[in-house]
Amino acid sequence: MMDRSRVKQINQSLFIPRADNQPVLIEVDNMLGEKSYIAYGQYKRKEVQGMAFGRSLYSGAAVFVMLLSVVLVVVPQPGNAALNPVPVLTLRLDPSSQPSQPTESSIGSVMFTGTATIDKFPVERLVATLNPSCDQGWVSIMSPTTMVFTSTTPQTFTVSVVIPQDTPNNIQGKLTVDGRAIGGGLQSNAAQASAIITVDPYYRVNIETDAPYREIQPGSQVYYSFRIVNMGNAVDSFSLEISNLRDLVAKKWTVTLSSTTVPKVNPKEYKVVKVVAQSPRDWAIWKNEPTVITLKVTSQNAESSNVVLPPQSFPVYAYERGFSVPGFDPIFLFAALAIGIVFLRKSRQ
């Protein structure tokens, strides 16, 4: 066993540092009686403590940097996202629908007011280019077609559309304005605005016939065939009448219409009506007299729509020429004359 005084002496010497900081070999007896040597004084106690503290600080800083890098990768950075946002172009047309009024002899036109706005303005200057078009092929004129934006303040434009004359009422056009803004190496979304163009109906009617003048024997009938043509741009129905019927009745004429109504005639189409007129059956040794029969046609749809459209009239003429013997057919007269001539010749023989 090691002597207690020896151990105490050794322990005390362990805590006595040397002035020249050189290591000291200390002889120590272990429990087996063997001698061991301890190199003491190679490092100062304060330096050993500083080294341990520095290593701990370095490890903590490394862990902190690793955690911070993970957070930066996982969490999106709002500053980077807002640095170069994509500009958003918005277009609008006002009103969203507008009627036009072309006729058979004149064009129709409408005008729309538009607004262009750019949000998320990322640069100092953006140029927006707009392009109008119409699905019916109607001419569209825009002003301006190019706008320069230096802020998010909205800018206005106008679009005019020309509707051809004689355009049917059942056709409508769709106006579309496409646009895109470019600037600073950025390009906005493809913006679009649209509006509907309708066509107001107009009503017209035309009356046609191939034979407006007829020559007849007094006391006989006369026939006329009329084509009622819808010259408007919408489906229309028509009312028919003989406008001078009272005068004809006073002259003992009888006039009959095949129909007093012509329903649902499509634009640029026609329907046929017939008029039968019977001249007076009076005695007349010789008659040479014209008679006027006037057909009047009225648009029913114009009346129901409170549209002022004067009725269309078409006169035809029946010219009576010859003699009239009621109940006597001229054929029998010719037959009687022929028989009389035959008997006269035989009597002379």
C-alpha positions, 0 to 999 in steps of 0.5 A, a space after each residue: 500500500 502507498 504511504 498516505 503521506 506520499 499520496 498527499 505529497 503527490 496530490 499537492 505537487 499536482 496543483 503546483 504549476 512550474 514557472 517555466 511551464 515545462 512538463 514534470 514527471 511525477 512518480 506515483 505508486 499504484 495499488 500493486 506497488 508498481 511505479 507510474 509516471 505522470 507528465 504534468 504541466 504540459 497544459 495550463 488549467 485555464 487553457 484546457 478550460 478555454 479549449 473545451 468552451 471553444 469547441 462547444 461554441 463552434 458546435 452550437 454555431 454549426 447546428 444553428 447555421 444548419 437549422 437556419 439553412 433548412 428554414 430558408 429552403 423550406 419557407 418561401 421568401 416573400 422578398 424574392 417573390 415580390 421582386 419581379 411579379 408578372 404584370 396582370 392586364 385587365 380589359 373591359 368593354 362597356 356596354 356588354 351588349 348593344 343593338 345596331 340599326 342597318 337597313 336595306 340601303 344603309 349600314 349600321 354602326 355601334 361604338 363601345 368604350 373600353 378600359 385597360 388596367 395593369 396590376 402588379 406593376 413590376 417595371 417603370 414602363 409597359 406597352 399594351 397592344 390591343 387587337 379587335 375582331 368580330 366573329 361575323 367578319 364585320 369591320 371593327 376600328 379601334 383607337 388607340 391600339 397601343 397604350 403606354 403604362 407607367 402606373 396602374 392608372 386605367 386607360 380608355 379606348 374606343 371600338 367602332 363596328 360597322 354592320 353591313 346593310 341588309 343584315 338579317 335580324 336573326 344574326 348577332 355578332 361578337 366583338 372581341 378585344 385581345 391584349 397583352 402588355 410587354 416591358 422590362 423583359 416581362 410579359 403580361 397574361 393574355 387579356 380579353 374582353 367581349 361584347 354582343 352586337 344585335 341587329 334591330 328588325 326593320 320591315 319592308 314589303 314589295 308587291 310584284 306581278 307579271 301582268 298588271 294590265 289585262 284586256 277582257 270582254 265586258 261581263 267576263 272574269 279576269 285573274 291576277 297573280 301577286 308575289 308578296 315579297 318580304 324586303 325587311 330583315 325579319 320574319 313578317 306577316 302581312 294583311 291584304 285587302 282591295 283598297 278601292 273595293 267600295 268603288 268597284 262594288 258601286 260599279 257592279 264589280 265582284 273582286 275576291 282575294 285568295 287570302 287576306 293574310 300571308 303569315 310568316 314570310 322569311 326575309 327576301 322570300 315571297 308568297 303568292 296570292 291571287 285576285 279574281 275579278 268579275 266585270 258587270 254583266 250589263 247590256 252594252 252594244 259597245 264598251 271600251 272602259 278601263 277599271 283599276 283594282 288596287 291591292 294593299 298590303 300591310 306589315 303586321 309585325 310593324 303594327 305590333 311593334 308600333 313602327 310607322 310603315 305606310 302600307 304598300 299598294 299596287 294597282 292593276 288594270 282591267 280593260 273592257 273592250 267589246 259588246 255585252 249581251 247578258 245570257 248570250 254567248 258570242 259563240 252562239 252568235 257566230 254559230 248562228 251567223 254561220 248557219 244563216 250563211 249556209 242557208 242563204 247560199 242554198 236558197 240562191 242555188 
